[in-house]
Amino acid sequence: MYCRGIRGATTVEHNDREEILATTAELLQLMISQNELLAEDVASAIFTVTADLDAEFPALAARRLGWTEVALMCAQEIQHVYIRGAVNLRPAFAMSQDG
């Protein structure tokens, strides 16, 4: 048995239940097909959203895709911190020198 992690991200235009579920399902289906995943290959998944998205938990999309035995968790994004040379990796998260 091996273990690997896969990351993905998407956006929605509105804080709308069906839009959140449809967009999450689209992302998951692409991740599944691109990585040849089966639900039984997935131990857990973590879904994060920004504070403005609270119309639905995106993990419901995974349940609808058959991930019934997968441990799922939803969380709200927190403030990321990138400093020194890492600011080049994610300029949007860069902290100014004065904090």
C-alpha positions in Angstrom: 0.0 0.0 0.0 1.2 3.5 -0.8 0.1 6.9 0.3 0.0 10.1 -1.8 -1.5 13.5 -1.5 -3.3 15.3 -4.3 -4.3 19.0 -4.2 -6.8 20.9 -6.3 -8.6 24.2 -6.2 -11.4 25.9 -7.9 -13.6 29.0 -7.5 -17.3 29.8 -7.6 -19.0 33.0 -8.6 -21.7 33.0 -5.9 -22.3 31.7 -2.4 -24.9 29.3 -3.8 -25.5 25.7 -2.6 -25.8 24.1 -6.0 -22.9 26.1 -7.5 -20.6 25.0 -4.7 -21.7 21.3 -5.1 -21.5 21.4 -8.9 -18.1 23.0 -9.0 -16.7 20.7 -6.3 -18.0 17.7 -8.2 -16.3 19.0 -11.4 -13.0 19.3 -9.6 -13.2 15.9 -7.9 -14.2 14.2 -11.2 -11.1 15.7 -12.9 -8.9 14.7 -10.0 -10.3 11.2 -10.1 -9.8 10.7 -13.8 -6.4 12.4 -14.0 -5.1 10.2 -11.1 -7.1 7.0 -11.8 -8.5 7.0 -8.3 -11.1 4.7 -6.8 -13.1 5.7 -3.8 -11.5 2.8 -1.9 -8.1 4.3 -2.6 -8.9 7.5 -0.7 -8.5 7.5 3.1 -9.5 11.1 3.7 -10.2 14.5 2.1 -10.1 18.0 3.4 -12.1 20.7 1.8 -11.4 24.4 2.6 -13.4 27.4 1.7 -13.1 31.1 2.2 -15.3 32.7 4.9 -17.8 34.0 2.3 -18.8 30.5 1.2 -21.2 29.0 3.7 -24.2 27.9 1.6 -23.1 24.3 1.7 -20.3 22.0 2.8 -18.3 21.0 -0.4 -17.7 17.5 1.1 -21.3 16.7 0.2 -20.2 16.6 -3.4 -17.8 13.8 -2.6 -20.5 11.9 -0.8 -22.7 12.2 -3.9 -19.8 10.8 -6.0 -19.8 7.7 -3.8 -17.1 8.6 -1.3 -19.3 7.1 1.5 -16.5 5.4 3.4 -14.0 8.3 3.1 -13.3 10.5 6.1 -14.2 14.0 5.0 -13.6 17.3 6.7 -14.5 20.9 5.8 -12.8 23.9 7.2 -12.6 27.6 6.7 -9.4 29.1 5.2 -7.0 30.8 7.5 -4.4 33.4 6.9 -1.4 32.0 5.0 2.0 33.4 5.7 4.8 33.5 3.1 8.0 35.3 3.9 11.6 35.6 2.6 12.1 33.8 -0.8 8.8 32.0 -0.5 7.0 35.2 -1.4 7.8 34.4 -5.0 5.7 31.2 -4.7 2.5 33.0 -3.6 2.8 36.8 -4.0 -0.8 37.2 -2.8 0.1 35.8 0.6 3.3 37.7 1.1 3.7 39.6 4.3 5.2 43.1 4.3 8.4 43.6 6.2 6.5 45.5 8.9 4.0 42.7 9.4 
